[in-house]
Amino acid sequence: MNPGRRIEVPNAPMVQVHLAEERDLAVRLRLTLLNLILELPQAVTLEEICRGMSIPMSTAYVWIRAWRTHVVTPESCAPRKAAETRRDRQPR
């Protein structure tokens, strides 16, 4: 029983443009996942795509959510450095 996937990735042309131009490997991996979701037939499940890329499904959902939230800048999918995440905190 394979119901297929129903995951929508908005702004598909932007995924391909950024994938072609991106040099950061971490961001390219995220864009590759999004591109596979867009390009592969609906019969291929997200679980199968994740297994092929050796990433957990939970991570894939985080990346998809990040793209939906920050569709204009795929850099927002990139991992943040510790200094960027704690800007408002005072050192102890």
C-alpha positions as CSV (number, residue, x, y, z in Angstrom):
1,M,0.0,0.0,0.0
2,N,1.7,3.2,-1.2
3,P,-0.5,6.3,-1.0
4,G,2.2,8.5,-2.5
5,R,3.3,11.8,-1.1
6,R,1.4,15.0,-0.8
7,I,4.2,17.4,0.0
8,E,4.1,20.7,-1.9
9,V,7.2,22.7,-2.4
10,P,6.4,26.3,-3.3
11,N,8.2,28.3,-6.0
12,A,9.7,25.3,-7.8
13,P,11.7,27.4,-10.4
14,M,13.5,29.2,-7.6
15,V,14.7,25.8,-6.2
16,Q,16.3,24.9,-9.5
17,V,17.9,28.4,-9.9
18,H,19.4,28.4,-6.5
19,L,20.5,24.8,-6.8
20,A,22.5,25.7,-10.0
21,E,24.2,28.6,-8.3
22,E,24.7,27.4,-4.8
23,R,28.3,26.5,-3.7
24,D,27.7,25.7,0.0
25,L,27.4,22.0,0.3
26,A,25.0,22.1,3.3
27,V,22.6,24.3,1.4
28,R,23.0,22.3,-1.8
29,L,22.0,19.1,0.1
30,R,18.8,20.9,1.2
31,L,18.0,22.2,-2.2
32,T,18.7,18.7,-3.7
33,L,16.1,17.2,-1.4
34,L,13.5,19.9,-2.5
35,N,14.4,19.3,-6.1
36,L,13.9,15.5,-5.8
37,I,10.5,16.1,-4.2
38,L,9.6,18.3,-7.2
39,E,11.1,16.1,-10.0
40,L,10.4,12.5,-8.9
41,P,7.0,11.0,-9.6
42,Q,4.4,11.2,-6.8
43,A,4.6,7.4,-6.4
44,V,8.1,7.9,-4.8
45,T,7.5,8.6,-1.1
46,L,9.4,11.0,1.0
47,E,10.6,8.1,3.0
48,E,12.2,6.6,-0.1
49,I,13.8,9.9,-1.0
50,C,15.2,10.3,2.5
51,R,16.5,6.8,2.5
52,G,18.3,7.4,-0.8
53,M,19.8,10.6,0.5
54,S,20.6,9.1,4.0
55,I,18.8,11.8,5.9
56,P,16.1,11.3,8.6
57,M,12.6,12.1,7.6
58,S,12.3,14.5,10.5
59,T,15.2,16.5,9.1
60,A,13.5,16.6,5.6
61,Y,10.4,18.0,7.2
62,V,12.5,20.7,8.9
63,W,14.1,21.6,5.6
64,I,10.8,21.7,3.8
65,R,9.3,23.9,6.5
66,A,12.3,26.2,6.3
67,W,11.9,26.6,2.5
68,R,8.2,27.3,2.9
69,T,8.8,29.9,5.6
70,H,11.8,31.6,3.9
71,V,11.1,30.8,0.3
72,V,12.9,34.0,-0.9
73,T,16.3,33.1,0.6
74,P,17.5,29.5,0.7
75,E,20.4,30.7,2.8
76,S,17.9,30.6,5.7
77,C,18.1,26.8,5.4
78,A,21.8,26.8,6.1
79,P,22.9,25.8,9.6
80,R,23.5,28.8,11.8
81,K,26.7,29.4,13.7
82,A,26.5,29.5,17.5
83,A,27.3,33.2,17.5
84,E,24.3,34.0,15.3
85,T,21.8,32.0,17.4
86,R,22.8,33.7,20.7
87,R,23.1,37.3,19.7
88,D,20.7,38.7,22.3
89,R,22.3,36.7,25.2
90,Q,24.8,38.2,27.6
91,P,27.9,36.1,28.3
92,R,28.0,34.5,31.8
